[in-house]
């Protein structure tokens, strides 16, 4: 009886090992789909900023019999689920609106001044010769719409992933 039990255990272990070997393939399929669905930021020409950081950060890691697909970027969850952004250490968010301000903070400029506007959010601007260049708009809150890419990736590839795992 012990011999039969031992053989059954080894069969279970072999099946388990085969499924674990198939897991990285299944995870890579979901990862690839998540990258395809991920929205890439569009920046004005000449800003020097290229979008795609979130897309490039999407990983697939297999540990044991579990696959993890995600991103370690601080804003990844905000893109997936949406939400509100409010200032933590300041009175307002500084949203860059000039190509020269993209990727920078208001504190990076020493010549900014505030312009109050009736019924509109204030802006931070600077003088450039005779012109005034508006650099940032000041907002109390920004709502980021949800733009899911991880959950739909799994949903759209679910059948393919299950076939791979069942065939293993």
C-alpha positions in Angstrom: 0.0 0.0 0.0 2.9 2.4 0.7 4.2 1.9 -2.8 0.9 2.9 -4.4 0.7 6.0 -2.2 4.2 7.0 -3.1 3.5 6.6 -6.8 0.3 8.8 -6.5 2.4 11.5 -4.7 5.0 11.5 -7.4 2.4 11.9 -10.1 0.8 14.8 -8.3 4.3 16.4 -7.9 5.0 16.0 -11.6 1.7 17.5 -12.6 2.3 20.4 -10.2 5.8 20.9 -11.6 4.5 21.0 -15.2 1.9 23.6 -14.3 4.5 25.7 -12.6 6.7 25.5 -15.7 3.7 26.8 -17.8 3.0 29.7 -15.4 5.7 32.1 -16.7 4.3 31.6 -20.2 0.8 32.5 -19.0 2.1 35.4 -17.0 4.0 36.8 -20.0 0.8 36.7 -22.1 -1.1 38.8 -19.6 1.9 41.1 -19.2 2.1 41.7 -22.9 -1.6 42.4 -23.1 -1.4 44.8 -20.1 1.4 46.7 -22.0 -0.7 46.9 -25.1 -3.7 48.3 -23.1 -1.6 50.8 -21.1 -2.3 54.4 -22.0 0.9 56.3 -22.9 1.1 59.9 -21.9 1.2 62.4 -24.7 3.5 65.4 -24.3 3.8 68.5 -26.5 6.4 68.4 -29.2 9.6 70.0 -28.0 9.0 69.2 -24.3 11.8 66.7 -24.3 9.5 64.2 -22.4 8.7 60.8 -23.9 5.8 58.9 -22.5 5.7 55.1 -21.8 7.2 54.9 -18.3 4.2 53.0 -17.0 4.1 50.7 -20.0 7.8 49.9 -19.7 7.5 49.3 -15.9 4.9 46.5 -16.2 6.5 43.2 -15.0 5.6 39.6 -14.6 7.2 37.6 -11.8 6.5 34.0 -10.9 7.2 32.9 -7.3 6.3 29.3 -6.7 2.9 28.7 -8.0 1.8 32.3 -8.1 2.3 34.9 -10.9 2.5 38.6 -10.1 1.8 41.1 -12.9 2.0 44.8 -12.1 4.1 47.9 -11.9 6.1 49.5 -9.1 5.5 53.1 -10.2 3.8 55.3 -7.7 1.0 56.3 -10.1 0.2 52.8 -11.5 -2.7 52.2 -9.2 -4.1 55.7 -9.9 -4.1 54.9 -13.6 -5.8 51.5 -13.0 -8.5 52.6 -10.6 -8.7 56.4 -11.0 -9.0 58.8 -8.1 -8.4 62.3 -6.8 -5.0 64.0 -6.3 -4.8 66.8 -3.7 -1.8 68.6 -2.4 -0.1 67.2 0.7 2.6 69.8 1.5 1.4 72.8 -0.4 -1.8 74.8 -0.9 -2.2 73.8 -4.5 -1.0 71.4 -7.2 1.3 73.0 -9.8 0.2 71.6 -13.2 2.7 72.4 -15.9 1.1 74.0 -19.0 4.2 75.3 -20.8 6.5 72.8 -22.6 9.4 74.4 -20.6 7.7 73.4 -17.4 7.1 69.7 -18.2 9.1 67.5 -15.9 9.9 70.3 -13.6 8.6 71.8 -10.3 7.6 75.4 -9.7 10.6 75.6 -7.3 12.9 74.9 -10.2 12.2 78.4 -11.4 13.3 81.5 -9.4 11.4 84.1 -11.5 7.8 82.9 -11.2 5.0 85.2 -10.0 1.3 84.5 -9.5 -1.5 85.9 -11.6 -5.0 85.8 -10.0 -7.8 85.4 -12.5 -11.5 86.1 -11.9 -13.5 82.8 -11.8 -10.5 80.8 -12.9 -7.6 79.1 -11.1 -4.5 81.2 -10.6 -1.4 80.6 -12.7 2.4 81.0 -12.2 4.1 82.9 -14.9 7.4 84.5 -15.7 8.6 87.4 -17.8 10.5 86.6 -21.0 11.5 89.9 -22.5 8.3 91.8 -23.2 6.2 88.6 -23.1 4.6 86.8 -20.1 4.9 83.1 -20.3 2.4 81.1 -18.2 4.2 78.1 -16.8 1.8 76.4 -14.3 -1.8 76.5 -13.4 -2.6 76.1 -9.6 -5.3 73.6 -8.7 -6.7 72.4 -5.4 -7.6 69.0 -6.8 -7.2 66.9 -10.0 -9.4 63.9 -10.8 -7.7 61.2 -12.7 -10.1 59.0 -14.7 -9.6 55.3 -14.4 -7.7 53.8 -17.3 -7.5 50.1 -16.4 -4.9 48.0 -18.1 -4.1 45.1 -15.7 -7.6 43.8 -15.0 -8.7 44.0 -18.7 -5.5 42.2 -19.7 -6.4 39.3 -17.5 -10.0 39.3 -18.6 -9.2 39.3 -22.3 -6.5 36.6 -22.0 -8.3 34.5 -19.4 -9.3 31.7 -21.8 -5.8 31.6 -23.4 -4.1 31.4 -20.0 -6.4 28.7 -18.8 -5.7 26.6 -21.9 -2.0 26.9 -21.4 -2.3 25.9 -17.7 -4.7 23.0 -18.4 -2.5 21.7 -21.2 0.5 21.5 -18.9 
